[in-house]
Structure formats: C-alpha cells, structure tokens
C-alpha cells in the first residue's frame, strides 16, 4: 500500500485517502467497485467509458487487497500520460 500511496502523491493527488475521496478523484471515469470472493477477497475498481470509446476486447480495471488499493491503482492508471 505504501508504494501505491507514493505513486498517488507522485501523480499530484492532494486529497484525502478515504474511499469516497479516492472515488471522487477518479471523476466520471470511475464505474464501479466489486469484491471478488473467488480471488481471495480481492477488490476490483472498474473504469467507465461510453461504448463507442472501447476497442474490441478492451476492459480496464485494477485489483487490490482493499477497496482503497483498487481505487488508488485505478486513479494512477487513469492519470498515466
């Protein structure tokens, strides 16, 4: 988690680290958060795109051991240049 938090700070994130703030920081690109009990209680945060923005077979999500880790990883991915 410390590595993810450092990457988040490196991306210029200055908000709180609670789940609601992290989701809000993803903006309208955040779609949903799911718990996957079949994968050892892992969490997945999914990106939202309009259907015409997706390429065939493309679906972006990030996984973490907590909801916060999953959303932080998604935020980092959404803010890659």
N, C-alpha and C positions, 0 to 999 in steps of 0.2 A: 504494500500500500504506500510506503514512503516514496518509492520510485515513481508511482503514479502521481502522487501529490507534487513531487518536484517537477515532473513533466507538465502538470497542470499550471503550476506557477510560471514555468518557462514559457507557456503559451500566453501569459499575461492575465490569467484568471486572478481576480482580486476579491471575489465574493466569498460567502460562507461555504463551508464544506458539508452542510446538511443536505439531505437528499432533495428536498424541494428546491433549494437554491441551485443545486447542480443541474437538475432537470430544466429549470428556468433558463439557465445559462446556455443550454443547447438550443433554445429558441424553438422555432417552428419545424426544425429538423428532427426533434425528438418524437418518436412514435409510441413506443410502449416499453414496459419493463416486465420481464417474466421470470418466474422462478422455475428452474428445471430440476425437478426432484430425481429424474433419471440420471443426472450427471453429478451426483453428489452434492445436491443443494447449491448448484451454481446459479447465478443470475445472468440474464441477457438483456441488454439495452439495445433497442432497435431504432434505426434511422427511418424517418418519414420522407418519402418523395412522391410526387404525383406519378401516376402510372406511365406517362409518356417520358419521364425522366430516367427510367430504369433501362438498362441494357438487358438483353436476354440472359437469364440466369443470375443476374446480379441482385444481391440482397445483403445489406450491410448491418452487422450487429457486433456488439462487443460483449465479452463474458468477464465476469468477476466472481469472487467468492462472497462478496456482499453486494447489495444493490448499489451502494455508493461507488464501489470499484468499477462495476459495469458501466455506470453513467459517466464516471470520470474518463474511462477508456474511450467511450463514445465521443465525449466532448473533445478529447485530444485528436481522435481520428477526424472529426468534423472540421477541426481547425488546422489540419495539415495544409501546407502550401504546396 
